[in-house]
Amino acid sequence: MPAVATRHRLRSAALELFVERGVSETTTKDLAHKAGIAEGTIYRHFESKDELVRDLFEDHYFRFGADLDRIQAETAGGVDAKLRAMVEFMCRLYDHDPTLYRFLLLVQHTALPNIRTAPTSPAVIFRSVISRAVAQGEIPEQDPVLAAAMVLGTIIQPALALIYGSLSGTMSDFAPAVASACSALLRAPRVQPATLN
């Protein structure tokens, strides 16, 4: 089997197992069995399971960010139109590739601190859209890092509710409400942090 095909099978198997069982619960023996390869073959492609997790996360996370950047750039109109298009894309990804979406959501807390920074991360793309909207006077002055975090939370929490069964339906069913909430959030009155006396 060519090395490229083996690597592809290993990465596909890892995505499925990491989502199904969790990263820490998945062994290299499990990965080898699922991919149909010898356990030692894994180490020809990755130094460790942690490197495999990092490779999968970086590749998909930055590609996801690049797609969001392309979508916002191609969408005519202001911040509301761009947010709507970005939210719709994220919802479609959840519906069409739930394994990948779940992997990105469930692994981000351990993977994000260990990856390089890049201008195409989803958080950076949302920050840039918000910063431009502030500069153009579309939305009130605000911290783009905090605003992007709140917008992403507004998108991610319904996805988690679907994953854990407290919501039912498809993520795309909720796209209009989520996009509307994101737009409203960016226009909410700003409360200054309390100061200590």
C-alpha positions in Angstrom: 0.0 0.0 0.0 1.5 3.4 -1.0 2.6 5.6 1.9 0.1 8.4 1.0 -2.8 5.9 1.0 -1.7 4.4 4.4 -1.4 7.9 5.9 -4.9 8.8 4.6 -6.4 5.6 6.1 -4.7 6.2 9.4 -5.9 9.8 9.6 -9.5 8.8 8.7 -9.4 6.0 11.3 -8.1 8.4 13.9 -10.8 10.9 13.3 -13.5 8.3 13.8 -12.0 6.7 16.9 -11.1 10.0 18.6 -14.7 11.2 18.3 -16.2 7.8 19.1 -14.0 6.9 22.1 -12.0 10.0 23.0 -8.3 10.7 22.3 -7.0 9.4 25.6 -9.1 6.2 25.4 -7.9 5.4 21.9 -4.7 3.3 21.8 -2.3 2.9 18.9 -3.4 -0.7 18.7 -7.0 0.5 18.2 -5.8 2.9 15.5 -3.8 0.2 13.7 -6.7 -2.2 13.8 -9.2 0.4 12.4 -6.8 1.5 9.7 -5.9 -2.1 8.7 -2.2 -1.6 9.3 0.5 -2.9 11.6 0.9 -0.9 14.9 4.5 -0.1 14.0 3.5 1.5 10.8 1.9 4.4 12.7 5.4 5.5 13.8 6.6 5.7 10.2 4.1 8.5 9.8 3.8 10.1 13.2 6.2 10.2 16.2 3.4 9.7 18.6 -0.4 9.7 19.0 -0.1 13.3 20.2 1.6 14.3 17.0 -1.2 12.6 15.0 -3.9 14.6 17.0 -1.9 17.8 16.4 -1.5 17.1 12.7 -5.3 16.3 12.3 -6.4 19.3 14.2 -4.0 21.8 12.6 -4.8 20.6 9.1 -8.6 20.8 9.5 -8.7 23.8 11.8 -6.7 26.0 9.5 -8.5 24.8 6.4 -11.8 25.6 8.2 -10.5 29.1 8.9 -9.4 29.5 5.2 -12.9 28.5 4.1 -14.4 31.0 6.5 -12.1 33.7 5.1 -13.0 32.9 1.5 -16.7 33.0 2.4 -16.6 36.3 4.1 -14.5 37.8 1.3 -16.9 36.6 -1.4 -20.0 37.7 0.5 -21.3 41.2 -0.5 -22.7 43.5 2.1 -21.8 44.3 5.7 -21.1 42.4 8.8 -24.6 40.9 9.1 -24.4 39.3 5.6 -20.9 38.1 6.3 -21.8 36.6 9.6 -24.9 34.9 8.1 -22.8 33.3 5.4 -20.2 32.2 7.9 -22.7 30.7 10.3 -24.5 28.9 7.4 -21.2 27.4 6.3 -20.4 26.2 9.9 -23.9 24.7 10.2 -23.6 22.9 6.9 -20.2 21.5 7.9 -21.8 20.1 11.1 -24.6 18.5 9.1 -22.4 17.1 6.3 -19.3 16.0 8.2 -20.3 15.6 11.9 -17.3 13.5 12.7 -14.9 16.3 11.6 -17.0 19.0 13.4 -17.1 16.9 16.6 -13.4 16.3 16.4 -12.6 20.0 16.1 -15.0 20.8 19.0 -14.0 18.1 21.4 -10.2 18.3 20.8 -9.8 22.1 20.7 -9.2 22.5 24.4 -6.1 20.3 24.4 -5.0 20.9 20.8 -5.2 24.7 20.5 -2.4 25.5 23.1 0.0 23.2 21.1 -0.5 24.5 17.6 1.2 27.4 15.8 -0.7 30.6 15.3 -1.8 31.3 11.8 -3.8 34.1 10.1 -6.4 31.6 8.9 -7.6 30.3 12.3 -11.4 30.7 12.6 -11.0 33.0 15.6 -8.7 35.3 13.7 -11.1 35.5 10.7 -14.1 36.4 13.0 -11.9 39.0 14.7 -11.0 40.6 11.4 -14.6 40.8 10.2 -15.6 42.4 13.5 -12.7 44.8 13.5 -13.6 46.0 10.0 -17.2 46.4 11.0 -16.2 48.6 14.0 -13.8 50.6 11.8 -16.6 51.2 9.3 -19.1 52.3 12.0 -21.5 49.3 11.4 -21.3 48.2 15.0 -20.2 49.9 18.3 -16.6 50.1 19.4 -15.7 46.9 21.2 -12.8 44.5 21.9 -12.7 42.3 18.7 -11.1 39.4 20.6 -13.9 39.3 23.2 -16.6 39.8 20.5 -15.2 37.0 18.4 -15.1 34.7 21.4 -18.8 35.5 22.2 -19.8 35.0 18.6 -18.1 31.7 18.3 -19.7 30.6 21.6 -23.1 31.5 20.2 -22.4 29.2 17.3 -20.7 26.4 19.1 -23.0 25.9 22.1 -26.0 24.8 19.9 -23.7 22.3 18.1 -22.7 20.9 21.5 -26.4 20.7 22.5 -27.1 18.7 19.4 -24.1 16.4 20.1 -25.3 15.7 23.6 -28.9 15.4 22.6 -30.6 18.4 24.3 -31.4 19.8 20.9 -32.8 17.8 18.0 -32.8 18.4 14.3 -30.0 19.7 12.1 -27.6 22.5 12.8 -28.8 24.2 9.6 -32.3 24.4 11.2 -30.8 26.8 13.7 -28.6 28.8 11.3 -31.0 31.8 11.0 -31.6 32.1 14.7 -27.8 31.7 15.4 -26.8 34.3 12.8 -29.4 36.7 14.1 -28.2 36.2 17.7 -24.6 36.9 16.6 -25.6 40.1 14.9 -27.6 41.3 17.9 -24.7 40.4 20.2 -22.3 42.7 18.3 -24.8 45.6 18.8 -25.6 45.0 22.4 -24.9 47.9 24.8 -21.4 47.8 26.2 -21.0 47.5 29.9 -17.7 48.8 31.3 -15.9 46.4 33.6 -16.4 47.1 37.3 -13.5 48.8 39.0 -12.3 47.8 42.5 -12.3 50.4 45.2 
